[in-house]
């Protein structure tokens, strides 16, 4: 079952960051990452500008419609990992992908694919194996 309070408060962080960006207000570091990601996704701007309609929108993990908050959240997670170089080496792999392809968005998507695959192994209370994630990242370059 979805904890709608947690979902809504998480989404509110996205809505607030976008609103502050549009008002040219000072952003926190996290809000800056969210805006950086949102700017790369013009299809999500209308969603971010209308929290009343989109805060409680349900998205199926198996449906045809991508959950924009999950998608942007994975982008933010990648940027946080790159910024802290955790797991170790991710920053170099990420920057190598950008140098090779010249596309920041594509580089993030490549890393996100590894991240998503890795996170999907954390089912049934099993711990995730970070080395599996690192191995996938190394296969990208």
C-alpha positions in Angstrom: 0.0 0.0 0.0 1.2 3.5 -0.8 1.9 5.9 2.0 0.2 8.9 0.5 1.6 11.3 3.1 5.1 10.4 2.3 4.4 10.4 -1.4 2.8 13.9 -1.2 5.5 15.4 0.9 8.2 14.0 -1.5 6.3 15.5 -4.4 5.9 18.8 -2.6 9.7 19.1 -2.6 9.6 19.0 -6.4 6.7 21.4 -6.6 8.4 23.8 -4.2 11.7 23.7 -6.0 10.0 24.4 -9.3 7.9 27.2 -7.9 11.0 28.8 -6.3 12.9 28.5 -9.6 10.1 30.2 -11.5 10.0 33.0 -8.9 13.8 33.4 -9.1 14.0 32.6 -5.4 17.1 31.2 -3.6 17.2 27.4 -3.9 18.6 24.9 -1.4 21.3 22.5 -2.8 18.7 19.8 -3.2 16.2 22.2 -4.9 19.0 23.2 -7.2 19.5 19.5 -8.2 15.7 19.1 -8.7 15.5 22.2 -10.9 18.6 21.0 -12.9 16.8 17.7 -13.6 13.4 19.4 -14.2 14.8 21.8 -16.8 16.0 18.7 -18.8 12.4 17.4 -18.8 10.1 20.1 -20.4 7.3 17.5 -20.6 7.1 17.6 -16.8 7.0 21.4 -16.5 3.2 21.5 -16.7 3.0 18.8 -14.0 5.3 20.8 -11.7 3.3 23.9 -12.2 0.1 22.3 -11.1 0.5 20.6 -7.7 -3.2 20.6 -7.0 -3.9 18.3 -10.0 -0.7 16.2 -9.9 0.2 15.8 -6.2 -2.0 12.7 -5.7 -1.8 11.3 -9.3 -1.2 7.5 -9.2 1.3 6.0 -11.5 1.6 2.2 -12.0 5.1 0.8 -12.0 4.1 -1.4 -14.9 1.9 1.1 -16.9 2.8 2.9 -20.0 3.0 6.3 -18.3 6.3 7.0 -16.6 6.0 8.4 -13.0 7.7 11.8 -13.5 8.6 12.1 -9.8 10.3 8.7 -9.7 12.0 9.4 -13.0 13.3 12.8 -11.8 14.1 11.3 -8.4 16.4 8.8 -10.0 18.1 11.6 -11.9 18.6 13.4 -8.6 19.9 10.3 -6.9 22.5 9.9 -9.7 23.6 13.5 -9.3 23.9 13.1 -5.6 26.0 9.9 -6.0 28.2 11.7 -8.6 28.6 14.7 -6.3 29.8 12.5 -3.4 31.5 9.9 -5.6 29.6 7.2 -3.8 29.8 4.4 -4.7 33.5 5.1 -5.3 34.3 5.7 -8.9 30.8 6.7 -10.1 31.9 10.3 -10.7 34.7 9.2 -13.1 32.4 6.8 -14.9 29.7 9.5 -15.2 32.2 12.1 -16.5 33.7 9.5 -18.9 30.2 8.8 -20.3 29.7 12.6 -20.9 33.1 13.0 -22.5 32.4 10.0 -24.8 28.8 10.9 -25.8 28.7 14.6 -25.1 25.2 14.3 -23.6 24.6 14.8 -19.8 21.1 13.6 -20.0 22.0 10.4 -21.8 24.9 9.8 -19.3 22.4 10.1 -16.4 20.0 7.7 -18.1 22.8 5.1 -18.6 23.6 5.3 -14.9 19.9 5.3 -14.0 19.5 2.0 -15.8 22.1 0.4 -13.6 20.6 2.1 -10.5 17.1 0.9 -11.3 18.2 -2.7 -12.0 20.2 -2.7 -8.8 17.3 -1.3 -6.7 15.0 -3.8 -8.2 17.0 -6.6 -6.5 16.0 -5.2 -3.1 12.8 -7.1 -2.9 11.5 -9.3 -0.1 13.7 -7.7 2.5 16.9 -8.7 0.8 19.8 -6.4 1.2 21.2 -4.9 -2.1 24.7 -5.8 -3.2 26.5 -2.6 -4.0 29.1 -4.5 -6.0 26.5 -5.5 -8.5 25.7 -1.8 -9.1 29.4 -0.9 -9.4 30.0 -3.8 -11.9 27.1 -2.5 -14.0 28.5 1.0 -13.9 31.9 -0.3 -15.1 30.3 -2.1 -18.0 29.0 1.3 -19.2 32.5 2.5 -20.2 
